[in-house]
Amino acid sequence: LAEFLAGVLKQLRPLRPLALDLAQAYGNVVAEDVVAPTALPAFDIASIDGYALTIIGIALVSMKPQLGLNSVDVGLIGAAALVGIFIGGVVFGYVTDKVGRKVMYVADLVGLVAVSIASAFVAEVWQLVALRFVLGVAIGADYPIASSLLAEFIPSRYRGRLLGSLFVVWAGGAAAAAAIGWALSTLGPDAWRYMLAS
């Protein structure tokens, strides 16, 4: 599991310079040894959140004809993650306080990756709606986890700036989803599967 997570985080390393640049821009002088072990995991998962929520919009283009989606199906697929975020945020803020942020961070990341990959193999609309809901729960859980990780370990004089930067990184993940979705759209009718698994 540790090797798998290390591989996933290694793929996100290109965002490391962005996180350090943001930290330095907001804090003038932020030592890399303060930012790297604490802010980067939160930035990594925030970019994944933005990506996972945005990629569905691009995937729906090739998914609609293949799964024969109607307007209600599209609405359910889109809304499922948002309902999940609400529930995940409410429930897992409490759970994170009881279990611990580090354990929940790893569990949350594993959940996000597993649900994303499972989404590529759906055959029915209800399966995708259920998986998008679970993905939303994981994203909702991430908000209190990432915020509390930063709030706990970052020095107070940098805390507000870096917490605000989480949303900049989230937007970066969303922009990456648009670019990657566009690139994968050339893979034919199953392109949506690759997008959701990415």
C-alpha positions as CSV (number, residue, x, y, z in Angstrom):
1,L,0.0,0.0,0.0
2,A,2.8,2.4,0.9
3,E,4.5,1.8,-2.4
4,F,1.3,2.3,-4.3
5,L,0.6,5.6,-2.5
6,A,4.3,6.7,-3.1
7,G,3.7,6.0,-6.8
8,V,0.5,8.1,-6.8
9,L,2.2,11.0,-5.0
10,K,5.2,10.7,-7.3
11,Q,2.9,11.3,-10.3
12,L,1.7,14.5,-8.6
13,R,5.3,15.8,-8.0
14,P,5.0,18.2,-10.9
15,L,2.7,20.3,-8.7
16,R,5.5,20.6,-6.0
17,P,7.2,23.6,-7.6
18,L,3.8,25.3,-7.9
19,A,3.0,24.7,-4.2
20,L,6.4,26.1,-3.2
21,D,6.0,29.1,-5.5
22,L,2.6,29.8,-4.0
23,A,3.9,29.5,-0.5
24,Q,6.9,31.8,-1.2
25,A,4.7,34.3,-3.0
26,Y,2.3,34.5,-0.1
27,G,4.9,34.2,2.7
28,N,8.0,35.9,1.2
29,V,10.3,33.5,2.9
30,V,9.0,30.0,3.6
31,A,11.6,27.3,4.1
32,E,11.1,24.3,1.9
33,D,11.5,22.0,4.9
34,V,8.4,23.6,6.5
35,V,6.2,23.6,3.4
36,A,7.1,20.3,1.8
37,P,6.1,17.8,4.5
38,T,2.9,19.5,5.4
39,A,1.5,21.6,2.6
40,L,2.3,19.4,-0.3
41,P,0.1,16.4,0.7
42,A,-2.8,18.8,1.1
43,F,-2.0,20.4,-2.2
44,D,-1.7,17.0,-3.9
45,I,-5.1,15.9,-2.8
46,A,-6.7,19.3,-3.4
47,S,-5.6,19.1,-7.1
48,I,-7.1,15.5,-7.3
49,D,-10.4,16.9,-6.0
50,G,-10.6,19.5,-8.6
51,Y,-9.6,17.0,-11.3
52,A,-12.1,14.3,-10.2
53,L,-15.0,16.8,-10.0
54,T,-14.3,18.4,-13.4
55,I,-13.4,15.3,-15.5
56,I,-17.0,14.1,-15.4
57,G,-18.2,17.0,-17.5
58,I,-15.8,16.2,-20.3
59,A,-16.4,12.4,-20.0
60,L,-20.2,12.9,-20.4
61,V,-19.7,13.9,-24.0
62,S,-18.6,10.4,-25.1
63,M,-20.5,8.6,-22.3
64,K,-23.9,9.8,-23.3
65,P,-24.2,7.9,-26.6
66,Q,-22.5,4.8,-25.3
67,L,-24.6,4.4,-22.1
68,G,-27.7,5.9,-23.7
69,L,-28.0,8.6,-21.0
70,N,-31.1,10.8,-20.8
71,S,-31.3,14.2,-19.0
72,V,-32.3,12.6,-15.7
73,D,-29.3,10.2,-15.9
74,V,-26.9,13.1,-16.6
75,G,-28.4,15.1,-13.7
76,L,-28.0,12.2,-11.3
77,I,-24.4,11.5,-12.4
78,G,-23.6,15.2,-11.9
79,A,-25.4,15.6,-8.6
80,A,-24.2,12.4,-7.0
81,A,-20.7,13.7,-6.2
82,L,-22.1,17.0,-4.8
83,V,-24.5,15.1,-2.4
84,G,-21.5,12.9,-1.5
85,I,-19.4,16.0,-0.7
86,F,-22.0,17.3,1.7
87,I,-22.2,14.0,3.5
88,G,-18.5,13.3,3.5
89,G,-17.7,16.7,4.9
90,V,-20.2,16.4,7.7
91,V,-19.4,12.8,8.7
92,F,-15.6,12.6,8.1
93,G,-14.8,15.9,9.9
94,Y,-15.9,14.1,13.1
95,V,-14.3,10.8,12.1
96,T,-11.0,12.5,11.3
97,D,-10.9,14.0,14.8
98,K,-11.4,10.6,16.3
99,V,-9.2,8.5,14.0
100,G,-6.4,11.0,13.2
101,R,-5.6,13.1,10.1
102,K,-2.7,11.0,8.8
103,V,-4.7,7.8,8.8
104,M,-7.7,9.5,7.2
105,Y,-5.5,11.2,4.6
106,V,-4.1,7.8,3.4
107,A,-7.6,6.2,3.5
108,D,-9.1,9.1,1.6
109,L,-6.4,9.0,-1.1
110,V,-6.8,5.2,-1.5
111,G,-10.6,5.7,-1.7
112,L,-10.3,8.4,-4.4
113,V,-8.0,6.3,-6.5
114,A,-10.0,3.1,-6.1
115,V,-13.3,4.7,-7.0
116,S,-11.9,6.5,-10.0
117,I,-10.5,3.3,-11.4
118,A,-13.7,1.4,-10.7
119,S,-15.7,4.1,-12.6
120,A,-14.0,3.0,-15.8
121,F,-15.6,-0.4,-15.6
122,V,-19.3,0.6,-15.1
123,A,-21.9,-1.0,-17.3
124,E,-25.0,0.6,-15.9
125,V,-26.0,4.2,-15.0
126,W,-26.8,3.3,-11.4
127,Q,-23.2,2.0,-10.9
128,L,-21.7,5.3,-12.1
129,V,-24.2,7.3,-9.9
130,A,-23.2,5.1,-6.9
131,L,-19.5,5.5,-7.6
132,R,-19.7,9.2,-8.1
133,F,-21.5,9.5,-4.8
134,V,-18.7,7.6,-3.0
135,L,-16.2,9.7,-4.8
136,G,-18.0,12.8,-3.5
137,V,-17.9,11.4,0.0
138,A,-14.2,11.0,-0.3
139,I,-13.8,14.5,-1.6
140,G,-16.0,15.9,1.1
141,A,-13.8,14.0,3.6
142,D,-10.8,15.6,2.1
143,Y,-11.9,19.1,2.9
144,P,-11.6,18.8,6.7
145,I,-8.6,16.5,6.4
146,A,-6.5,18.8,4.2
147,S,-7.5,21.9,6.0
148,S,-6.8,20.5,9.4
149,L,-3.4,19.1,8.3
150,L,-2.4,22.5,7.1
151,A,-3.8,24.3,10.1
152,E,-2.1,21.9,12.5
153,F,1.4,21.8,11.1
154,I,2.0,25.1,9.2
155,P,3.2,28.0,11.3
156,S,0.4,30.5,12.1
157,R,1.9,33.3,10.1
158,Y,1.6,31.3,6.9
159,R,-1.5,29.4,7.7
160,G,-4.2,31.7,6.1
161,R,-2.2,32.1,2.9
162,L,-1.6,28.4,2.4
163,L,-5.2,27.5,3.3
164,G,-6.3,30.0,0.6
165,S,-3.8,28.5,-1.8
166,L,-5.6,25.1,-1.5
167,F,-8.3,26.5,-3.7
168,V,-5.8,27.8,-6.3
169,V,-4.4,24.2,-6.5
170,W,-8.0,22.8,-6.7
171,A,-8.5,25.1,-9.8
172,G,-5.2,23.8,-11.2
173,G,-6.6,20.3,-11.0
174,A,-9.8,21.3,-12.7
175,A,-7.8,22.9,-15.5
176,A,-5.7,19.8,-15.8
177,A,-8.9,17.8,-16.2
178,A,-10.0,19.9,-19.1
179,A,-6.7,19.5,-20.8
180,I,-6.4,15.8,-20.2
181,G,-10.0,15.2,-21.1
182,W,-9.5,16.9,-24.4
183,A,-6.4,14.9,-25.1
184,L,-8.1,11.6,-24.2
185,S,-11.2,12.4,-26.2
186,T,-9.5,11.2,-29.3
187,L,-9.5,7.6,-28.0
188,G,-12.9,6.8,-29.4
189,P,-16.2,5.8,-27.8
190,D,-14.5,4.4,-24.7
191,A,-12.6,7.7,-24.1
192,W,-14.8,8.4,-21.1
193,R,-13.6,5.3,-19.3
194,Y,-10.0,6.5,-19.6
195,M,-10.9,9.9,-18.4
196,L,-12.6,8.6,-15.3
197,A,-9.8,6.2,-14.5
198,S,-7.2,8.9,-15.0
